[in-house]
């Protein structure tokens, strides 16, 4: 699958779809138009059987600068329009979490405010050493409340509060230390590292990945006992799947599994 519009580019190769934010002249800001394009793309990817893993990346030196402040300024007196913007942004973040395929953020640049939220919403993140992250809304009088949702579910409470209260930039190394990203690599190794990670995941049963990703996020919101009850049921249902039975037999028979995706 190869698709494009003025805001996002999609290209699929060997089960890995790269979704590229493509408004570098606007710092890949999450305008209404960009969010609508992202939402459409994610809806299509959710139904695309050829896509097993999604890589989210961007063109230009800024991964994503968050919301388009010029657009917001034009809507200062349009409360309904402002609410629609934040609702749509929340919908896109939930689409990423709910996507039945793993999503890897490939970051080579700055990700701030809702752009940092975008990285935090992805399942995994691989970034260059020069990348930086921030939730700087406090600096302009607009606290990063919706980015806080994703941030606080990825890093510890005090680290999240420090980013939110100071608005300071966080280095890639620090982002890795606090759990915002998985791997920090030099720019020359970025594509190879992302491709290796994506290829490894794409080699698993797509049905199993779908079950596991959904279960991971659902159990996070539960109490301990409820989480164990829920995941016991998930594993029981998972075991009934053709791929689980094939995987167990392949392991015992010392051969490579033949995944069917069901």
Residue pairs with C-beta under 8 A, 6 or more apart in sequence:
1 10
1 11
1 12
1 17
1 48
1 50
1 51
2 10
2 11
2 12
3 9
3 10
3 11
3 41
3 44
4 10
4 22
5 37
6 22
6 23
7 21
7 22
7 23
7 33
7 34
7 37
7 38
8 19
8 20
8 21
8 22
8 34
8 37
8 38
8 41
9 18
9 19
9 20
9 22
10 17
10 18
10 19
10 20
10 41
10 44
10 45
11 17
11 18
11 20
12 18
12 48
12 50
12 51
14 199
14 202
15 50
15 51
15 52
15 53
15 202
16 51
16 52
16 53
16 54
16 55
16 195
16 198
16 199
16 202
17 45
17 48
17 50
17 51
17 53
17 54
17 55
18 54
18 55
18 57
18 106
19 38
19 41
19 42
19 45
19 54
19 55
19 56
19 57
20 57
20 58
20 59
21 28
21 34
21 38
21 56
21 57
21 58
21 59
21 63
21 64
22 28
22 58
22 59
23 29
23 31
23 34
24 58
24 59
24 60
24 61
24 62
25 60
26 34
26 68
27 60
27 62
27 64
27 65
28 34
28 58
28 59
28 60
28 62
28 63
28 64
28 65
28 115
29 64
29 65
29 66
29 67
29 68
29 69
29 71
29 115
30 38
30 64
30 66
30 67
30 68
30 89
30 92
30 114
30 115
30 118
31 67
31 68
31 71
32 71
32 84
32 85
32 88
34 68
35 85
35 88
35 89
35 92
36 88
38 92
39 88
39 91
39 92
39 95
42 92
42 95
42 96
42 99
43 95
45 51
45 54
45 99
45 101
46 95
46 98
46 99
46 100
46 101
49 261
51 101
52 101
52 201
52 202
52 206
52 209
53 101
53 102
53 103
53 104
53 198
53 201
53 202
54 99
54 101
54 102
54 103
54 104
55 103
55 104
55 106
55 194
55 198
56 96
56 103
56 104
56 105
56 106
56 118
56 122
57 63
57 105
57 106
57 107
57 108
58 64
58 107
58 109
60 109
61 109
61 110
62 109
62 110
62 111
62 115
63 107
63 108
63 109
63 110
63 111
63 115
63 118
63 119
63 131
64 111
64 112
64 114
64 115
64 118
64 119
65 110
65 112
65 113
65 115
66 112
66 113
66 114
66 115
66 116
66 117
66 147
67 85
67 89
67 113
67 114
69 140
71 85
72 82
72 85
75 81
75 82
75 85
86 146
89 114
89 117
89 146
90 146
90 149
93 117
93 118
93 121
93 146
93 149
93 150
96 103
96 118
96 121
96 122
97 121
97 217
98 214
98 217
99 213
100 209
100 210
100 213
100 214
101 206
101 209
101 210
101 213
102 123
102 124
102 201
102 209
102 213
103 121
103 122
103 123
103 124
104 122
104 123
104 124
104 125
104 126
104 194
104 197
104 198
104 201
105 118
105 119
105 122
105 124
105 125
105 126
105 127
105 181
106 126
106 127
106 190
106 191
106 194
107 119
107 125
107 126
107 127
107 128
107 131
107 181
108 127
108 128
108 130
108 131
108 187
108 190
109 128
109 130
109 131
110 131
110 132
110 133
110 134
110 169
111 118
111 119
111 131
111 132
111 133
112 133
112 134
112 135
112 136
113 134
113 135
113 136
113 137
113 144
113 147
114 144
114 146
114 147
116 133
116 134
116 135
116 144
116 147
116 151
116 180
117 135
117 144
117 146
117 147
117 149
117 150
117 151
119 125
119 127
119 133
119 180
119 181
120 147
120 150
120 151
120 153
120 154
120 180
121 150
123 213
124 182
124 197
125 180
125 181
125 182
125 183
126 181
126 182
126 183
126 185
126 190
126 193
126 194
126 197
127 172
127 175
127 176
127 181
127 183
127 184
127 185
127 190
128 172
128 184
128 185
128 186
128 187
128 190
129 172
129 173
129 184
129 185
129 186
129 187
130 172
130 187
131 172
131 175
131 184
132 169
132 170
132 171
132 172
133 163
133 169
133 170
133 172
133 175
133 180
133 181
134 163
134 167
134 168
134 169
134 170
135 144
135 147
135 148
135 151
135 163
135 164
135 167
136 144
136 167
136 168
136 169
137 143
137 144
137 145
137 147
137 164
137 167
138 144
138 164
138 165
138 166
138 167
139 167
143 164
144 151
144 164
148 160
148 164
151 160
151 163
151 164
151 180
152 160
153 220
154 179
154 180
155 163
155 178
155 179
155 180
156 178
156 179
159 178
159 179
162 168
163 170
170 178
170 180
172 181
172 184
173 184
175 181
175 184
176 182
176 183
176 184
183 193
183 197
185 193
201 209
204 259
205 243
205 244
205 247
205 257
205 259
205 261
206 259
206 261
207 241
207 242
207 243
207 259
207 260
207 261
207 262
208 238
208 241
208 243
208 244
208 247
211 234
211 237
211 238
211 241
215 230
215 231
215 234
218 230
219 227
219 230
219 231
222 230
238 244
239 245
241 262
242 260
242 262
243 257
243 259
243 260
243 261
243 262
246 257
246 258
246 259
246 260
247 257
247 259
250 256
250 257
250 258
251 257
